[in-house]
Structures are given as structure tokens and as C-alpha cells.
Amino acid sequence: QSVLTQPPSVSAAPGQKVTISCSGSSSNIGNNYVSWYQQLPGTAPKLLIYDNNKRPSGIPDRFSGSKSGTSATLGITGLQTGDEADYYCGTWDSSLSAVFGTGTKVTVL
Amino acid sequence: QLQLQESGPGLVKPSETLSLTCTVSGGSISSSSYYWGWIRQPPGKGLEWIGSIYYSGSTYYNPSLKSRVTISVDTSKNQFSLKLSSVTAADTAVYYCARDWITGTTRASTAFDIWGQGTMVTVSS
């Protein structure tokens, strides 16, 4: 039972943009930094965004993150077939635990 | 390049204890700014954090699992381990170990930046 809510799925055509929302509360997103992960089929998650909007080395700038209040958003521009994956948000919670979002499946039409 | 590798039994009987080890290579587990965590993913479901440990032995656990979880560290072997007791079928999942990076000065800024490949553990008699 995740405390962070994401839409189950989003889709768009190649080259288009998608956004994925992550809704939490003041106990988690509202007072902590958000990270985002990409999980390609059959593989381990990969860190895409940390500290709300920073990209680790090697992550293309097609991926962006933002946070406002108790919600965060991941944006993917120039959508590619290789972006088809599950995406998860994550943050720290006042219960002294890490929490993840429910996950969003991105489909490239 | 830092790598993590999970190891342990792929099949555990109900009511027994699940035990996994994560071996860290290409770097030291005793680095500051990093905890070391366990995350699991039941088949077809999302990610669930189990807990994290610092090289000093300081731990954080998921409140919903805390009564059954023990995470320990062996700095001499560059390993950390997970024990989950009294398992049931609901504990069947892929178990990942990951580096829990404190990106700032507090736990408010944390991200799992390096992951192991994961190991499937099935609970069944």
C-alpha cells in the first residue's frame, strides 16, 4: 500500500511528450526530495532524477523532474520506443522510511 | 565501477526465515553519504522498501515489516544481509539490494542510485 499515487498508465506517440504525476502529502513529498526511477521490462530500476530535478550522469535531458507542494512530476520529451517502461517516484517519509509510488506504465503508440 | 550482487536461496518454506546477502564490489561499503538498502517487488506489482543500513550498523526499517526484518553489515567482507522471518506466500518477490545515496545532509534527500540485478525468492512448501 504505497503512500505515493501515480496514474497507472500514460501513452503518446513517438517524439511527443508525456508527464507522470506523483501525489503525496506533507509527510513525504511536501518536506523531502523526490527521485524517479525507470524500470525496463525484466530489469532492475534505474535512477533517472534525484533531488526533485537533478539528473545523474548519463541520463539524457529529455527526462526532467519538478516538484510543487505535495506533488511531483516527471516529464519525458521526444518519446522513444526505448522509453517504454514502468516509472516510479520515491521519497523519504516522516515515518522514517523510504516510500515509492504506485508506478506508471509508459506506452509508446 | 561499483556493482551490487544479491545471493541466497530462491525457495523458502512458509514460516521459515528468508536470508539474502548483497556483495558490494568496485568500492567500499564503508563510504560516508551512503546507506545500503533492500527493496522488493512482488510479481507484477510495485516496489516496496524493506530497510537500509549504514556501515556503522545504524538501520532504518519499513514500519510494516519491522517486526520481521533484520539487516546487518559486514564491512570486512563488503557485504550486507537481509533476514526476514516467518515468511508467507505474500513475501514472494524479486529482492533487490541498492545503494541508498544521501544526496544532501539529511535523510530528506535520498535516492537509490545503484541497484543489483535482483533475485527471485519464492515462498512455497
Interface residues (C-beta under 8 A of the other chain):
Chain A: S2 N31 N32 Y33 S35 Y37 T43 A44 P45 K46 L47 Y50 D51 K54 P56 Y88 G90 T91 W92 S95 L96 S97 A98 V99 F100 G101 T102 G103
Chain B: G37 I39 G46 L47 E48 W49 S52 Y60 Y61 N62 P63 Y96 D100 W101 T103 G104 R107 A108 S109 T110 A111 F112 D113 I114 W115 G116 Q117 G118
